[in-house]
C-alpha cells in the first residue's frame, strides 16, 4: 500500500498558491468518521501516488496522528500545465464498503469489427461497491462477445471479482458494433443564371435621375 506523508495546513484560500513554489500542494482529508482536515503534501509524491494508485486504490496517509486509509476522491488539475493543484482524500471507515468508479479496459477482438464493422464504446467506467481490500484497479470488457452486427455488451455481461458489487444499471450498454455508413458527397448544384433578377439602379452615378425607360 502506498503511503503519503502530510502535515496539517494553516494556510487557506488564495494564500495556498504560494505552496507551489515550494513543491507543495494543498489537500483535504475527510470522511464519515473523520473531521475535515486541511493538509499539505509534496506535489511530486502526490503525482506518483495518483499514477500508481489512481482513484480506486486505497492509500495510507501519515502525519495526522494514527495512519488513515483513504481514497483519492477528487483532483483539481491546472488546465494549462496539467499539474494537480488540489486533492480531496476520502477517509475510509474501518469495516465499511465504499462506492467508487472503476475504469473499463477493453480486451480481445470482435469478429464483427475484424470483418469491417464499427466498434462503439459507450461506457468507460462503472460504479461498484466493495470493501477497500477488494477494490480492483480495472475491469475488463471482453470484446469477443461482439460476434455479429447489432451485438451489444451490457453492464450485466461484465465479470466482477469476488466481493465486488455493480452499482451501475445492469441494462446500460457498454459497447456495441454497427455497420459502417459511408457519407455520400453532395454534388454541386448548378446556378440558374436566368432566374437571378438584376436590380436596376434608380439613379445615375452622377446623382441625377435615371432615364425614364430605366424606371419601373
N, C-alpha and C positions, 0 to 999 in steps of 0.2 A: 504493500500500500504506500502511495506517495504521501510524504509529509511536507507541509508548508508551514514555515515559521512566520508568525505575525506579531505585531505589537499593537497595543491599544492606541487609538488615534485621538488626538486632541483637536487637530485642525479639521474644520468642516467648511462646507460651502466652497466659494471660489478660492479660498486660501489653499485648498488641496492641490491646485495646479502647480504649485512650487515643488511638489514631491517628485514630479517627473524629472527635474533637473538633477535629482539625487538618485535616480534609478529606482524610485519607489512608486507605488500606486495605491490609491485608497480602495477600501473594500468594506463590506458589512457582513457580519455573521449573525444569523437569526434563525429561529425555528420555534416549534410549538412549545418546547421546554427550555428554550434558550433566549434570553433577553437580547434584543437587537444591540450589537456592539460594533461601533466603527473601529476599523483596524487599518494598519499599513503593512504592506509586504513588498518584497523585491519584484520588480516588473519582470525580470528575466526568469525568476523562479516560477512566477505565475504562468508565463508563456510556456515554459517547459511542462508544467503540470497539466495545462489545458491541452497541449499537443498529445500527451501520453494518455491522460485520463478522459479527456473530453468532458461532456456534461452528464455522463451516465455512469461514471465510476466513482466510488467513494474515495475520498482523500482524508488524511488526518491533519488537523490544524493544531499546532502547538503554540504556546505563548500566552494562553488565556487561563492559566492555572492547570486544570486537568485537560488532557487531549480531547478534542472534539472531532467526531466523524461527521463529514459534510459532503454535499454535492455542490459542484459549481452550477449555480442556478441560473444566473443571468450575467452576461458580459456586455459592457458598453465599449464599442470599438471606435477609434477615431476614423471617420470616413475618408480621410486623406492618407494617413500613414498606415492604417490597418492595424495599429497597435492598441492593445487593450488599455483603457484608461480608468475603468472601474469594474468591480465584480461583486456579485452577491453570492454568499455561501449559505446554503440551507442546511442547518444543523439537524442531523437525523436523531429522532427519538429512539432510544435503545429498545429493540424488540418490535418496533413498528415497521410496517411496509411503506414503501414510497412509490409515488407515481412519477414516471419520467418519460420523455420522448426518446426513442431509440432509433438510430439510423438504419435504413434498409440498404442491404448490399445485394445487387443483382448478380447471380451466378448462373453458369450453364448457358446453353444456346438453344434458342427457339427454332424448331424445324420450319415454322411458318415464316419467320424472319429470314432464315437462311434461304428460303425459296423466293424471297423478294418482297415479303410483306413489311409493313411499317410497325415498329415497336413503340408503344406509347406508355411511358412511365407516369402513372397518376400520383402515387404517393411516394415520398422519400423518407418518411419516418412514421412510426406508430407509437401510441401511448400504451405503456404497460405498467403493471403493478407487481412489485416483488420486494423481498427482503433485500437490504443492501448487499449482502453477501452473494445473492443470486442474480444480481443485475448483469445482463450480458452487455458486451461492448457494441454489438451489432446483431442484426437479424437477417438471415439470408432469404432471398427470394429466388426460387428455382424456376428459371425461365424455360426449362424443358417441358413444363406443363402447358406451354403455349404451342400446340402442335398444328393448329389449323386457323384459318381466318375466322375472326369473331371470338376466339378463345379469350378468356379473361382469368386473371388470378385475383381472388378476393382475399380480404384480410383473414377470413376463416381458413384459407388454404395454407397460411403460414405455420411453420412448425416452431412451437415455443419451447425453450429449455425448461427443465424441471424447476418448479417453484415460481414460474412467470405466468402472469395472467394478462391477457389482452384487454385493454380498455377502449380501444378504437372500435367503432361499429364493425361487426363481422361482415356485413354486406358491402362495405366500401370496396371499390375496385383499386387494386394495387398496380396492375399493369394489364395491357391488352394488345392484341395485334389487329391491324386493319389494313385494307387494301390501299396501296399507294395510288393516289389520284393525281394524274398529270394535268397541270394547268394549261389550258389552251390559250395560245397567243391570239389576241384580238387583231383582226385585220384592220388596217387604217381605213376610215370612212372617207370616200371622195367628197370633196366640197362642191356643192351645186352652185356654180357662179351665177347661173341665170336667176337663182332665187334670192340673190343678195340685192337689196334695194339701196341705190346710191342716193344719199341725201343731197339735195341741191341747195346751194348757198342762196340766201335771200338778199345778200348784199355783195357788191363788188369789193375787191380787195382794197380799193381806194376809199371805201366807206360810203359810196353813193348807192342809189337804188339799182338793182339788177334790171336788165331788160325785161319788158313786160312778159315776153314768152317764157322767161325763166321762172316767173311766179306762178303758183298754182293755188 
